[in-house]
Every structure is written in C-alpha cells, then in structure tokens.
C-alpha cells in the first residue's frame, strides 16, 4: 500500500495542485470506477459513461492549478459527472436514445401515471420534430442515428459531399433541440430523482 492511498482527499488535492502525478493517479484509482458506474446507470451506455469520466479527469489535470472545490472532492466529481450526463443527453437527441430511456421508464413499476404520460408525450414530441425535417435532412439524420452510418458512408450512398452531410446533420440536431424545449427539463427531472 502506498502512502498516497491513506491520504485524505484534501491532501491529495494539494499534491495535485503541485503537479504530483501520483496524487492524480490515486484520485483516479479511488473514484473512476464508481463514477463510471454512476454515469452508465444514467446513460445506459458504458462507452458514453467512460467518455464522460475520461473528459472529467482530463479537465481535472488540465485545471489543477486553478481548481477550486468548495465541497469535498467526491461530491465535486459526482456533480461534474451528473452535469456531463445531462450535457451528453442534450447533445444526443436521437430516437434510439429516447426509446431506450422511455423503455426503461416503462419497465420500472414504481413510476407514477404522470411519469408514464410525460414519457409518452416526450416520445410524441420527438416523432413530430423528426417529421418536420426536410425529407433529405431526415434521411441523412436517420442513416446517421438509426442505421449508424458514418458521414463518409452517407455521402457515398447519397452522392453528396461530406460537408453537405455534416451541415444537414447539424441542421437536424439544431431543429430537434429547438423543437423540443421541454426535453432538458424532463430529463433533468428523471436524472435527479
């Protein structure tokens, strides 16, 4: 057992601010697994959870000199992951993600009738928003998000430039974000319960 393993979090933070890589490694070893489990339980996707944890620890190292933690380290890290999860959901407005989300809500018996109604309304909002897209934009979006085609594959299949495909995906995502204003509020409600 190394001496760092017995140090409290506040001492590890002081060492981290002094460029101590071993202290950073100890913080990672102490919290990465539980943070990943927390994030994946909210996202239903282990890879997305790992991405959030990776980004969190990169930021922790990058901001080590200016880091101000008013609570304890554990609370700070879990709060950062919670915000990362919410941001991830906001960025990935896809039918498949919401379908899994809504399906999980339906499978949990303790949810009230109001929650089921809200989940159904959210699903209908997404469907309507997708139907408002121009046919080509919707086709590109569906190939990307539902068929998992890469930008290069979509461009080749539809005989378009890759930049056109990127622009159309950006347009589709922007439209979905603007068309579903209650999404973030609903998801934050579900995540924080």
N, C-alpha and C positions, 0 to 999 in steps of 0.2 A: 504494500500500500504506500503510495507516495504521500508526501507531506501535504500536497495540494488537496488531496481527497478529504482531508479532515478540516480544511479551512471553511469558514462560513462564506456565504455568497458575497457579503460586503467586502471581505478581504480579497476575494478573487477579482472583484470589480476594480479594486485599487491596483492590483497587479496588472490587470488587463489594460488599464489606462497608462501603464508604464511599459507597454509593448511586450508583455510577458505572454508568449505563445503557449506555454504550458498551462497558464491560467485559462486562456481561451479554450484550449482543448478540454480542460476539466469542466468548464461550463457546458461545453458541447456534450461531453460524455454524461454529465449529470441530467441534462434536460432534453436532448434531441429526441430520444425515443418516446417519451411521454408527450412531447409537443407534436410529434408526427402522428401518434395515436389520436390525439385530440382533433387535429386538423382533418385526418382521414375520416373520423366519425361524422364530421360535419359535411365533408365534400363527397363522400362515397367513392373517392379515387385516391389511392395511395400515392400515385405519381404526382398528382397535383399537390397533395399534402407535403411530399418530400421537396417539391419545388419551393413551396412557401417557407419551409424550415431552412432550406439552403439559402434563400434570399435573406431571411431573418439573420442568420449567422454571418453572412457576408456583410450585411449592414452593421451588425454589432461590431465586427472587426474594423470596418471602414470608419465608423463613427466613434471609435473607442476613446479618442481624446476629448470629444465634446459631449460624451454621453452623460445625460442627467436622468437618474432614476429616482423618482420621489417615493415610490413604494419599494417593496422588496424585488429582487431580481426575478424570482419565479412569477410573481404577478405581472411584472413588466413583460416577460417573454410570452406568457399566455395571452395577455391583452394584445400584444403585437400579432400573434398568430390569429387571434379572433378577427382583427382588422384585415389581416391578409386573406382570410377565408371570405369575408364579406366582399373585399375587392375582387377576388377571383370569381365569385358568383356574379358580380356586376359586369365583369368583362366577358364572361362566357354565357351570354343569353342564347341558349340553344334548347330546342325542343327535347332533345335526349336528356340533357341535364335536368330539366324541369320534370320530365317524365319520371326519371328515377326518384327525384325529390318528392313528387306527388305520390308515386307508388309507395315510397317508404312511409309517407304520412298515412296512407290508407291502411297499411299493414299494422300500424300501431293502434291498438284498441283504446288507449286512454285518451285519444284526441276527441274533442267535443264536436258536435254537429257544426258549430260555427267554423271550426278549423277545416273541416271537410268541404264546406261550402266555399270558403276562401281559396282552398287549393283548386277546386273546380273552376272558380272564376279566374284564377291566375292562368290555368291551362287554356281557357277560352280566350283570354286576352292575348296570349302568345299566338294562338292559332289565327286570330283576326289580324294581328300585326303582320304575321307572315303572309297572309292573303293580300295585304295592301301593297306589298312589294311589286315592282315591275316583274313581268314573267322571267326575263333573263336574270335579273338580280336574284330572284327567288331560286331559280335553277342553280345558280352558282353557289348560293348560300346552302342549299340542300346537299349539293355534291360535297361541299366542304364539311359541313357539320353532321350530316346524317350518313353520308357514304364514306367519309374520312378521306376524300381525295386531297392530294396536295395541290398547291397553287399551280405547279407545273403540269400536273395531270389534268386539271380542269382546263387550263389554257390549251393544251394539246387536244383534248376531246372537243372543245367548243370552237377551236380555231381562233383563239383570242390571244392577245399579248398577256404576259404575266402581270404587267402593271394594270391592265384593264380588270383582270380578275381581282387583284388586290383592292382596286378602287371600288369595285362592286361589293366586295365583302365588307369594306369599311362603311359603305352606304347602307348596307343591310343591317349591320350591327348598330349604327347610329340611329336608324329608323326604329329598331326594336327597343333601344334604350329610351328613346323619346316617346314611343307609343305605349310603353308600359311603365308609367310613373310610379305606380304603387309597388312594383316588384321589389325594390330595395327595402321598403318599409316592411313588406310581408316577410321577406327572407330574414331581415334582422330580427323580427319578432320570433320567427321559428328558431333561429340560431341561438337566441339569448334565453329561451325558455328553460 
